[in-house]
Amino acid sequence: MTAVTTVLLDLDRTLCEYRHSGEELLAAAFERAGVEQFCAREDVGAVADEVPTAESDVEFYTLCLAAAAERCGRAVAREDCAAVARAYEGAVDHANVRYRPGAETTLAALRDEYALGLVTNGARATQERKLDALVFATPERGVKPDPYPFERALDALDAAPAEAVHVGDSLHADVAGANAMGLRSAWVSHGESNAGGSGGASDGPTPTHTLDSLADLRAAALKS
């Protein structure tokens, strides 16, 4: 097997997470929008990988809320979903993030030995508040699992798919996209099973490696 020279990483829930509680923010958004709460944060997370590509964070949240309402068996007007989405986006501080467990030390350990790239589906204005240099996937060119963001990252790092591993928490976006491109895939499960959770599905794509956290990356995916 070709040795790994390049590591591509997802951002949200892989490298970093918000310091504030998503459940509290969602409840506050419903209250601010004047809409009775029809779903929980876990319902939104469960459908996030299933919604169509969005042009903005507000549109993405609107689609997620509509899908979550359907999942919960609630008939909710699109304008109510949009109102909650706008309130939620207005309350989120995208700069108020912290490293996921193991992420900071893992990045420091990898920096001198591997070429590192970040591939994120998040909106540019949102993600630039979290990190300085990113590879952005855009709706007009293709977002993960589309090949475009992976191809762009590999081209920028002058790497071949066979010598790269992509690390992320979404089976749908990260693992499926990496597998289709011929990269090794490392799924950060955060202790979830392959049968559910964020991006999970019992019939979903199979990752090359499954990690409980980024701290497991070096031993599990880079020395095999």
Secondary structure, DSSP 8 states (H G I E B T S, - for coil): -----EEEE--BTTTEEESS-HHHHHHHHHHHHT------HHHHHHHTTTS---SSHHHHHHHHHHHHHHHTT----HHHHHHHHHHHHHH--TT-EEE-TTHHHHHHHHTTTSEEEEEE-S-HHHHTTT-S--EE-BTTTB-TTSHHHHHHHHHHTT--GGGEEEEES-IIIIIHHHHHHT-EEEEE-TT--TTSSTT--TTS---SEEESSGGGHHHHHS--
